[in-house]
Amino acid sequence: MPTGVVTATSLNLRESPNGQIITQLPKGTTVEILQDQGQWLEVSVGGQTGYVSAAYISTESSDTQPSSDTGTFHYEGSKAIAPDGTQFATKYKLGVYNYGKTTISNFVSQNISLFTGISDSRLRVMSAVSANEGKLEAINTWDNSFLTFGVFQWTAGSGSSAGELPSLIDRLKKSDQSAFQKYFGQYGLDTSAINASPGATPTGFFLLGGVKLATSDQKEQLRTLEWAYYFWLSGSDTAVRQAQIEHAMSRIDLFYRDSKHMIGNRYISDYVSSEYGVALILDEHVNRPGNVPGTLAKAVNQLGSPDPQNWGDADEQKLLSSYLQFRAQTSMTDSTARADRIQQAVDQGLASDKRGSFQP
């Protein structure tokens, strides 16, 4: 059985996903992984069996162990194999997937010098939200978005729509040309029509061999084992990881003090200033950006549009409690479970729920 190590200060072992807590596992605890359910892992530890959040388990996966070298990309059963024999993904439906193994928290804690110009508070918010998204090496080529990558599961865009993944790769291209060229440029991949308007999620298209991938048929080229491998491999590169985290963090600026996301004549930042609250709103923005700030505005209105200038912790908590009720009524995917995982990050000390704790 594969094993993993607890990376959080204290991790809840539950009877079922989001179920009753059996016990808490201290950092460094080794668990035996019985079943991988994506966001949750069924594990065995100390004679007990239960479920833990996959975001706080570091695994030594067999994905990186060499198999037989055939010189081509191919499948061995359900395993996707690179020309050098590396097992890098698992076959599923139209393509492959790999959940990755490195969280934002893992990488930042070991490479803090890369983020000296970024507040610790932003990094804590990112760590909390990443529990609901992917890991740094995560890939997926099986769904209707053709190619998905990274901690925020950026995609190439469904159908003829623009996607967020090209904007991430465009950031890498500008920040580290050698890394871009190593994993993408040398194979003919480039970016096109990047739209990064103020307050709007940046999107764009890929170019492959100079041709814009603007239709479903054209984007199908991104489902190949080759592209799954190149993106997965890039997820282990320091420059690509840094670009991912910085790109993910920039999303906060799209709504936090943006004039297009005001509630009445106040910014979202006037109402929500805890790391926990910012993480919740960022979580909604990642999953359903069009819902922000409308969902929070409903909560503000329910409370009678109060003046937040002299609010304390309890006032903001009351607003967030109302906000989560409205959020659960939207089309957001697994709203309650996602909120619970962010609360778990707060309980584990990865982020603070104190008003004023978020420092942009």
C-alpha positions as CSV (number, residue, x, y, z in Angstrom):
1,M,0.0,0.0,0.0
2,P,1.2,3.6,-0.7
3,T,1.9,5.8,2.3
4,G,1.8,9.5,3.1
5,V,2.9,11.9,5.8
6,V,0.8,14.5,7.6
7,T,2.0,18.0,6.7
8,A,-0.4,20.0,8.8
9,T,0.2,20.8,12.5
10,S,-2.7,18.6,13.4
11,L,-5.0,16.8,10.9
12,N,-8.5,15.5,11.7
13,L,-9.1,11.7,11.0
14,R,-12.8,11.4,10.3
15,E,-15.3,8.6,10.1
16,S,-16.2,9.7,6.6
17,P,-15.5,12.7,4.3
18,N,-16.6,15.8,6.4
19,G,-17.9,13.2,9.0
20,Q,-17.3,13.0,12.8
21,I,-13.7,13.4,14.0
22,I,-12.1,10.2,15.3
23,T,-8.9,11.7,16.4
24,Q,-6.2,14.2,15.4
25,L,-3.0,13.2,13.7
26,P,0.1,15.3,14.5
27,K,2.5,16.6,11.9
28,G,4.9,13.9,10.6
29,T,2.5,11.0,11.2
30,T,2.8,8.3,8.5
31,V,-0.5,6.9,7.2
32,E,-1.3,4.0,4.9
33,I,-3.4,5.1,2.0
34,L,-6.3,2.7,1.3
35,Q,-8.2,4.7,-1.3
36,D,-7.8,8.0,-3.1
37,Q,-11.0,9.8,-3.5
38,G,-9.6,13.1,-4.8
39,Q,-10.1,15.7,-2.0
40,W,-10.2,12.9,0.6
41,L,-8.0,9.9,1.3
42,E,-9.2,6.8,3.1
43,V,-6.2,5.8,5.4
44,S,-5.2,3.4,8.1
45,V,-3.1,4.6,11.0
46,G,-2.4,3.1,14.4
47,G,-5.0,0.4,13.9
48,Q,-7.7,3.0,13.0
49,T,-9.3,3.5,9.6
50,G,-10.8,6.8,8.5
51,Y,-10.6,9.8,6.1
52,V,-8.3,12.7,5.9
53,S,-8.1,15.8,3.7
54,A,-5.7,14.9,0.8
55,A,-4.4,18.5,0.8
56,Y,-2.5,17.8,4.0
57,I,-0.9,14.5,3.1
58,S,2.5,14.4,1.3
59,T,2.8,11.2,-0.7
60,E,5.7,9.4,-2.2
61,S,3.9,8.3,-5.3
62,S,4.9,5.5,-7.6
63,D,4.2,7.9,-10.4
64,T,7.9,8.9,-10.4
65,Q,9.3,5.4,-10.4
66,P,10.7,4.2,-13.7
67,S,9.0,1.4,-15.7
68,S,10.3,-0.3,-18.8
69,D,11.8,2.1,-21.3
70,T,10.1,1.7,-24.7
71,G,11.1,5.1,-26.1
72,T,7.5,6.3,-26.7
73,F,4.5,7.6,-24.8
74,H,2.2,4.7,-24.1
75,Y,-0.1,2.9,-21.6
76,E,0.8,0.0,-19.4
77,G,-2.7,-1.0,-18.3
78,S,-4.2,2.2,-16.9
79,K,-0.8,3.8,-16.3
80,A,0.5,6.5,-18.6
81,I,4.2,6.0,-19.4
82,A,6.8,8.5,-20.7
83,P,9.6,7.5,-23.1
84,D,12.0,7.2,-20.2
85,G,9.7,4.8,-18.4
86,T,8.3,7.3,-15.9
87,Q,4.7,6.6,-14.8
88,F,3.2,10.1,-14.7
89,A,-0.6,9.6,-14.8
90,T,-3.6,7.3,-14.8
91,K,-6.0,6.7,-17.6
92,Y,-9.6,7.9,-17.2
93,K,-12.4,8.5,-19.7
94,L,-11.0,10.6,-22.5
95,G,-7.6,11.2,-21.1
96,V,-5.5,10.9,-17.9
97,Y,-5.1,12.5,-14.4
98,N,-2.6,12.9,-11.7
99,Y,-3.6,14.6,-8.4
100,G,0.0,15.7,-7.8
101,K,1.7,15.6,-4.4
102,T,3.0,19.1,-3.4
103,T,0.7,21.6,-1.7
104,I,1.2,25.3,-1.6
105,S,2.0,25.0,2.1
106,N,4.7,22.4,1.4
107,F,6.4,24.4,-1.3
108,V,6.2,27.8,0.4
109,S,7.5,26.6,3.7
110,Q,10.6,25.2,2.0
111,N,11.1,28.1,-0.4
112,I,10.1,31.2,1.6
113,S,12.9,33.3,0.1
114,L,11.0,33.2,-3.2
115,F,8.1,35.2,-1.7
116,T,9.9,38.0,0.3
117,G,7.8,40.6,-1.5
118,I,4.5,38.9,-0.6
119,S,2.8,39.1,2.7
120,D,2.6,36.0,4.9
121,S,-1.1,36.6,5.1
122,R,-1.6,36.1,1.4
123,L,0.3,32.9,1.6
124,R,-1.8,31.7,4.5
125,V,-5.0,32.4,2.5
126,M,-3.6,30.5,-0.4
127,S,-2.8,27.6,1.7
128,A,-6.3,27.5,3.1
129,V,-8.0,27.7,-0.3
130,S,-5.7,25.2,-2.0
131,A,-7.3,22.5,0.1
132,N,-10.2,22.7,-2.3
133,E,-8.2,22.8,-5.5
134,G,-5.2,20.9,-6.8
135,K,-1.6,20.4,-6.1
136,L,1.3,21.9,-7.9
137,E,1.8,19.0,-10.3
138,A,-1.9,18.2,-10.8
139,I,-3.1,17.5,-14.4
140,N,-6.3,16.3,-16.0
141,T,-7.0,15.7,-19.7
142,W,-10.3,13.8,-19.4
143,D,-13.0,16.4,-19.0
144,N,-14.6,18.9,-21.3
145,S,-12.0,21.5,-20.7
146,F,-9.3,19.4,-22.5
147,L,-6.4,20.3,-20.3
148,T,-6.4,21.2,-16.6
149,F,-3.3,22.0,-14.5
150,G,-2.1,23.2,-11.2
151,V,-3.2,24.4,-7.8
152,F,-6.3,26.3,-9.1
153,Q,-7.0,23.7,-11.8
154,W,-6.6,26.2,-14.6
155,T,-8.1,25.0,-17.9
156,A,-7.7,25.5,-21.6
157,G,-11.4,26.5,-21.7
158,S,-14.4,24.4,-22.8
159,G,-15.6,24.5,-26.3
160,S,-14.5,27.7,-28.1
161,S,-14.2,29.6,-24.9
162,A,-11.0,31.2,-23.6
163,G,-9.4,29.6,-20.6
164,E,-7.3,30.6,-17.6
165,L,-4.5,28.2,-18.2
166,P,-3.0,30.2,-21.1
167,S,-2.8,33.3,-18.9
168,L,-0.8,31.3,-16.3
169,I,1.6,30.1,-19.0
170,D,1.8,33.7,-20.3
171,R,2.9,34.8,-16.8
172,L,5.6,32.1,-16.8
173,K,6.7,33.2,-20.3
174,K,7.3,36.7,-19.0
175,S,8.8,35.7,-15.6
176,D,11.1,32.9,-16.7
177,Q,11.7,32.5,-20.4
178,S,14.0,29.5,-20.0
179,A,11.4,27.5,-18.0
180,F,8.7,28.4,-20.5
181,Q,10.9,27.3,-23.4
182,K,12.0,24.1,-21.6
183,Y,8.5,22.7,-21.0
184,F,6.3,24.4,-23.6
185,G,8.0,26.7,-26.2
186,Q,10.4,24.1,-27.6
187,Y,7.4,21.8,-28.4
188,G,5.5,24.6,-30.3
189,L,3.2,25.8,-27.6
190,D,2.6,29.5,-27.1
191,T,-0.1,31.8,-25.9
192,S,-2.5,34.2,-27.7
193,A,-5.2,36.8,-27.1
194,I,-4.6,37.1,-23.3
195,N,-7.2,39.4,-21.8
196,A,-6.3,40.7,-18.4
197,S,-8.8,43.6,-17.9
198,P,-9.0,45.1,-14.4
199,G,-11.3,43.2,-12.2
200,A,-11.7,40.4,-14.7
201,T,-10.2,36.9,-14.5
202,P,-7.4,36.8,-17.1
203,T,-8.0,34.3,-19.9
204,G,-6.6,33.5,-23.3
205,F,-5.9,30.8,-25.9
206,F,-3.0,28.5,-26.8
207,L,-1.1,28.5,-30.0
208,L,0.2,25.2,-31.2
209,G,2.6,25.3,-34.1
210,G,1.5,28.9,-34.7
211,V,-2.2,27.9,-35.0
212,K,-4.7,29.3,-32.4
213,L,-6.5,26.5,-30.6
214,A,-9.9,28.2,-30.6
215,T,-12.4,25.3,-31.3
216,S,-13.1,22.0,-29.6
217,D,-11.6,20.0,-32.4
218,Q,-8.4,22.1,-32.2
219,K,-8.2,21.8,-28.4
220,E,-8.4,18.0,-28.6
221,Q,-4.7,18.1,-29.5
222,L,-4.1,19.0,-25.8
223,R,-5.4,15.6,-24.6
224,T,-2.3,13.7,-25.8
225,L,0.0,11.9,-23.4
226,E,2.7,14.2,-24.5
227,W,1.0,17.4,-23.3
228,A,-0.1,15.7,-20.1
229,Y,3.5,14.7,-19.4
230,Y,5.0,18.1,-20.2
231,F,2.6,20.0,-17.9
232,W,3.0,17.4,-15.2
233,L,6.8,17.6,-15.4
234,S,6.7,21.4,-15.3
235,G,4.8,21.2,-12.0
236,S,8.0,20.1,-10.3
237,D,10.0,23.1,-11.6
238,T,10.6,25.9,-9.0
239,A,9.9,28.6,-11.5
240,V,6.6,27.1,-12.6
241,R,5.6,26.6,-9.0
242,Q,6.4,30.2,-8.1
243,A,4.4,31.4,-11.2
244,Q,1.4,29.2,-10.1
245,I,1.3,30.6,-6.6
246,E,1.8,34.2,-7.7
247,H,-0.9,33.8,-10.4
248,A,-3.3,32.3,-7.9
249,M,-2.7,35.0,-5.3
250,S,-3.3,37.8,-7.9
251,R,-6.9,36.7,-8.0
252,I,-7.5,38.3,-4.6
253,D,-6.8,41.7,-6.2
254,L,-9.6,41.1,-8.8
255,F,-12.3,41.5,-6.1
256,Y,-10.9,42.6,-2.7
257,R,-10.6,46.4,-3.3
258,D,-12.0,46.5,-6.9
259,S,-14.5,49.1,-7.9
260,K,-16.4,46.6,-10.0
261,H,-17.0,44.4,-6.9
262,M,-18.3,47.0,-4.5
263,I,-21.3,46.4,-2.3
264,G,-23.1,49.7,-2.3
265,N,-20.4,52.3,-1.8
266,R,-18.1,50.0,0.1
267,Y,-15.3,47.6,-1.0
268,I,-15.5,43.9,0.0
269,S,-12.4,44.7,2.1
270,D,-14.5,47.0,4.3
271,Y,-16.7,44.1,5.3
272,V,-14.3,41.2,5.3
273,S,-10.8,41.6,6.7
274,S,-10.0,38.2,8.2
275,E,-7.8,35.6,6.5
276,Y,-10.6,33.1,6.9
277,G,-13.2,35.5,5.2
278,V,-10.9,36.4,2.3
279,A,-10.2,32.7,1.8
280,L,-14.0,31.9,1.7
281,I,-14.6,34.6,-0.9
282,L,-11.5,33.7,-2.9
283,D,-12.8,30.1,-2.8
284,E,-16.1,31.2,-4.4
285,H,-14.3,33.4,-6.9
286,V,-12.2,30.4,-8.1
287,N,-15.3,28.2,-8.4
288,R,-17.9,30.7,-9.5
289,P,-16.4,34.2,-10.1
290,G,-19.6,35.6,-11.4
291,N,-21.2,35.1,-8.0
292,V,-18.8,37.6,-6.3
293,P,-19.8,40.0,-4.8
294,G,-23.5,39.2,-5.2
295,T,-23.6,36.4,-2.6
296,L,-21.8,38.5,0.0
297,A,-24.2,41.5,-0.8
298,K,-27.2,39.3,0.1
299,A,-25.7,38.7,3.5
300,V,-24.9,42.4,4.0
301,N,-28.5,43.2,3.0
302,Q,-29.9,40.6,5.4
303,L,-28.0,42.2,8.2
304,G,-29.6,45.6,7.3
305,S,-26.5,47.0,5.4
306,P,-24.6,47.8,8.6
307,D,-21.6,50.2,8.9
308,P,-18.6,47.9,9.3
309,Q,-16.2,50.6,10.3
310,N,-16.1,49.7,14.0
311,W,-16.7,45.9,13.6
312,G,-15.1,43.3,15.8
313,D,-14.5,39.6,15.3
314,A,-18.1,38.7,16.2
315,D,-19.6,41.1,13.7
316,E,-17.6,39.7,10.8
317,Q,-18.3,36.2,11.9
318,K,-22.0,36.9,11.9
319,L,-21.8,38.3,8.3
320,L,-19.7,35.3,7.1
321,S,-22.2,32.9,8.7
322,S,-25.0,34.5,6.7
323,Y,-22.8,34.6,3.6
324,L,-22.2,30.9,3.8
325,Q,-25.9,30.2,4.0
326,F,-26.5,32.2,0.8
327,R,-23.4,30.6,-0.9
328,A,-24.8,27.1,-0.2
329,Q,-27.9,28.1,-2.2
330,T,-25.9,29.0,-5.4
331,S,-24.6,26.8,-8.2
332,M,-21.2,26.6,-6.5
333,T,-19.8,23.1,-6.4
334,D,-19.8,21.5,-3.0
335,S,-20.1,24.9,-1.3
336,T,-20.6,23.5,2.3
337,A,-17.8,20.9,2.0
338,R,-15.4,23.5,0.6
339,A,-16.2,25.9,3.4
340,D,-15.6,23.1,6.0
341,R,-12.2,22.4,4.6
342,I,-11.3,26.1,4.9
343,Q,-12.5,26.1,8.4
344,Q,-10.3,23.0,9.0
345,A,-7.3,25.0,7.8
346,V,-8.2,27.7,10.4
347,D,-8.6,25.1,13.1
348,Q,-5.1,23.8,12.2
349,G,-3.6,27.3,12.5
350,L,-3.0,27.7,8.7
351,A,-5.1,30.9,8.6
352,S,-6.7,33.3,11.1
353,D,-10.4,34.2,11.6
354,K,-9.6,37.4,13.5
355,R,-10.8,40.6,11.9
356,G,-8.0,42.6,10.5
357,S,-5.7,39.5,10.2
358,F,-5.6,39.7,6.4
359,Q,-2.7,41.9,5.3
360,P,-2.7,42.4,1.5
